[in-house]
Amino acid sequence: MVIVLSQTDIPSTDHRDLEEELVAILLMKDGLEVSIIGDVKTITPDSTDALCLEGVRGDMLFVSWYPPEEAGQLLNNAGIVGNFDKTPTPAVLPIAAPGHYDPLQRKIECLNLSEFDRPIDARRVILKSLAEIKKATDASITPAPQAPAKSTDTPSTKPMPKRQTDKPTNDPLDSLLDAFDDMNL
């Protein structure tokens, strides 16, 4: 899952410091991808920030200084589509052709940075949210348990064929290569 941080336009060193420290501690965690964009309120559908958001394939954790409902509305205004509520999405929506990416199936979870005093607290909530999303995704992907296969007298796999034994060759070049292979250089 990609984490996208929307920086604030408010000239506040406290906000900037929290953003910088949060990005630094998130980047130290293996397997996390963090993207940084400008303030979501200033994004237009043809801006590079909108292109960055459209380029995210799959679920996204959107971190900004706005409440989740307002952040979702601002993303919609910028032309970013996705599923903003926490209700499960149907496995297949008939909108995209098979094999094509459908952004309407993407889940976007929004997190409000103004709820946190320290970046470590935001990191803890982000990692917890990611774990819950991964758990929910794994549960929806896991196939239903199947009945054990019936045992039969014939094995279900074929035995591995026997290796060929090395036969001496009369070719002088092969003999020379074999001699070089036997040397410990």
Backbone hydrogen bonds, N-H to C=O, Kabsch-Sander energy under -0.5 kcal/mol:
donor,donor_aa,acceptor,acceptor_aa,energy
2,V,59,D,-1.4
3,I,33,E,-3.0
4,V,2,V,-0.5
4,V,61,L,-2.6
5,L,35,S,-3.1
6,S,4,V,-0.6
6,S,63,V,-3.3
7,Q,5,L,-0.7
7,Q,37,I,-2.6
12,S,10,I,-2.2
16,R,12,S,-2.1
17,D,13,T,-2.8
18,L,14,D,-2.2
19,E,15,H,-2.4
20,E,16,R,-2.8
21,E,17,D,-2.6
22,L,18,L,-2.3
23,V,19,E,-2.5
24,A,20,E,-2.3
25,I,21,E,-2.4
26,L,22,L,-2.0
27,L,23,V,-2.4
28,M,24,A,-1.0
29,K,26,L,-0.9
32,L,29,K,-1.3
33,E,1,M,-0.8
34,V,32,L,-0.5
35,S,3,I,-2.8
37,I,5,L,-2.7
42,T,39,D,-1.7
43,I,40,V,-0.8
47,S,44,T,-2.1
51,L,47,S,-1.8
52,C,48,T,-2.3
53,L,49,D,-2.2
54,E,50,A,-2.6
55,G,51,L,-1.7
56,V,53,L,-1.0
57,R,55,G,-0.7
58,G,56,V,-0.7
60,M,107,K,-2.6
61,L,2,V,-2.6
62,F,60,M,-0.6
62,F,109,E,-3.1
63,V,4,V,-3.4
63,V,61,L,-0.6
64,S,62,F,-0.5
64,S,111,L,-2.4
71,A,67,P,-2.8
72,G,68,P,-2.4
73,Q,69,E,-1.9
74,L,70,E,-2.5
75,L,71,A,-2.3
76,N,72,G,-2.2
77,N,73,Q,-2.3
78,A,74,L,-1.3
79,G,76,N,-1.6
80,I,75,L,-2.6
81,V,79,G,-0.6
83,N,106,R,-3.8
84,F,82,G,-0.7
95,I,93,L,-0.5
96,A,93,L,-0.6
100,H,97,A,-2.1
105,Q,102,D,-1.7
106,R,103,P,-0.9
108,I,83,N,-2.4
109,E,60,M,-2.5
109,E,107,K,-0.5
110,C,108,I,-0.5
111,L,62,F,-2.8
113,L,64,S,-3.7
113,L,111,L,-0.7
115,E,112,N,-1.2
116,F,113,L,-2.0
121,D,118,R,-0.5
122,A,118,R,-1.4
123,R,119,P,-2.6
124,R,120,I,-2.1
125,V,121,D,-1.9
126,I,122,A,-2.6
127,L,123,R,-2.9
128,K,124,R,-1.9
129,S,125,V,-2.6
130,L,126,I,-2.6
131,A,127,L,-2.1
132,E,128,K,-2.3
133,I,129,S,-2.5
134,K,130,L,-2.6
135,K,131,A,-2.4
136,A,132,E,-2.5
137,T,133,I,-2.7
138,D,134,K,-2.9
139,A,135,K,-2.1
140,S,136,A,-1.8
141,I,137,T,-1.6
142,T,138,D,-2.2
175,S,171,D,-1.9
176,L,172,P,-2.2
177,L,173,L,-2.4
178,D,174,D,-2.5
179,A,175,S,-2.0
180,F,176,L,-2.0
181,D,177,L,-2.1
182,D,178,D,-1.7
183,M,179,A,-0.9
185,L,183,M,-0.9
